[in-house]
Amino acid sequence: MSRLDEVGRFLADHDLSDGAVQAQLDSLREQLGQQKLVVAFVAEFSRGKSELINAIFFADAGRRILPATPGRTTMCPVELAWDADEAPSLSLLPIETRLTGQSLGELRTLPKAWKLFKLDVGNPEKLAESLREVMRTSWVTKDQARELGFWNDETPDENPPLDDAGRVEVPAWRHALINYPHPLLKQGLVVLDTPGLNAIGAEPELTLSLLPTAHATVFILGADTGVTKSDLAIWRDHLSGDALSRFVVLNKIDAMIDPLATAEQVREQIERQRTETARTLGVPAERVYPLSARQALAARVDGDGGALEQSRLPALETALGGELMPQRRALLERVVLDAAGQIEMHVARRLNDNRRQLAEQTLELRGLRG
């Protein structure tokens, strides 16, 4: 932290700093100060992302906690973390805060802007009922949807459908924070659960702030569909980068079970899908994890160790818990180096501009002397 302060003072003293550099330093200072490891779970709709989070973080409740019905369930970005100084809770930011022009970072410091729900972690039924709030939507006019950023006249094909009254369905909440006492979260892990491609595009801070600052990403695909066009768009636009911080999940391998095929043939089919997915996304095959989140959740609820192994979820958990957490220092170092590289490029451009201005002024002075 002291080195960051020194760099900031040096750049300011030599007139090499501006708003962009200061924002970069502030973001870096915040990441290092939190000492958290942020893992983003990203998927298009109906890939089983919510069920995967249920299987990893909420299976000890003995039931499905996060909504995981077919179709779109996660309506707004959700952060799952643990702060021992706070009681278990769900904090929700109303979608109307988009109209104020305030960033998510600014609103984090304003408790009054959020709606707070206490969570009863000892009562699974009440816990599930409370977290179902993240699914809530509102119906607004087309003009209101345009103001909120959910309607764009220039891209009509990407706009949501209208109901009979000409209204648009939008999320009721802009962001959700869940404070939950899970062992992985207590170690400093922060899970960012993001909606699909349309929602990512509608919330600029996901692409400008939250996703780029995540230390690792778990990208969930359907094992039965592989990499679809929309999946590939998310990967190329938002996630392609260092393979060591990218984990790809091929979910729903149970859907590939064929009563007319042998178990060996099914395994070979899953392996082919894994190899093809790795090749398409340009990641090592060992970074692709075929599994069944639904089977894993049911196995944990029933206490069936054999079924849990068949679901293949433990392999992903081993990677997240045993590989990511010890690498937290290395990942943070990479974040620092990336930020330093961006600042260095900015300062180099600033110095080149100064040199050019000095050269022009020198020529002008020589002309005046003549």
Stockholm file with secondary structure:
# STOCKHOLM 1.0

chainA/1-370         MSRLDEVGRFLADHDLSDGAVQAQLDSLREQLGQQKLVVAFVAEFSRGKSELINAIFFADAGRRILPATPGRTTMCPVELAWDADEAPSLSLLPIETRLTGQSLGELRTLPKAWKLFKLDVGNPEKLAESLREVMRTSWVTKDQARELGFWNDETPDENPPLDDAGRVEVPAWRHALINYPHPLLKQGLVVLDTPGLNAIGAEPELTLSLLPTAHATVFILGADTGVTKSDLAIWRDHLSGDALSRFVVLNKIDAMIDPLATAEQVREQIERQRTETARTLGVPAERVYPLSARQALAARVDGDGGALEQSRLPALETALGGELMPQRRALLERVVLDAAGQIEMHVARRLNDNRRQLAEQTLELRGLRG
#=GR chainA/1-370 SS CHHHHHHHHHHHHTTCCCHHHHHHHHHHHHHHHHTCEEEEEECCTTSSHHHHHIIIIIGGGTSCCSCCCSSCCCCSCEEEECCTTSCSEEEEEEGGGGGGTCCHHHHHTCGGGSEEEECCTTCHHHHHHHHGGGGCEEEECHHHHHHHTSCCTTCGGGSCCBCTTSCEEEESEEEEEEECCCHHHHTTEEEEECCCHHHHHHCHHIIIIIHHHCSEEEEEEETTTBSCHHHHHHIIIIICSCGGGEEEEEECGGGGCCTTSCHHHHHHHHHHHHHHHHHHHTCCGGGEEECCHHHHHHHHHHTCHHHHHHHTHHHHHHIIIIIITTTHHHHHHHHHHHHHHHHHHHHHHHHHHHHHHHHHHHHHHHHHHC
#=GC SS_cons         CHHHHHHHHHHHHTTCCCHHHHHHHHHHHHHHHHTCEEEEEECCTTSSHHHHHIIIIIGGGTSCCSCCCSSCCCCSCEEEECCTTSCSEEEEEEGGGGGGTCCHHHHHTCGGGSEEEECCTTCHHHHHHHHGGGGCEEEECHHHHHHHTSCCTTCGGGSCCBCTTSCEEEESEEEEEEECCCHHHHTTEEEEECCCHHHHHHCHHIIIIIHHHCSEEEEEEETTTBSCHHHHHHIIIIICSCGGGEEEEEECGGGGCCTTSCHHHHHHHHHHHHHHHHHHHTCCGGGEEECCHHHHHHHHHHTCHHHHHHHTHHHHHHIIIIIITTTHHHHHHHHHHHHHHHHHHHHHHHHHHHHHHHHHHHHHHHHHHC
//
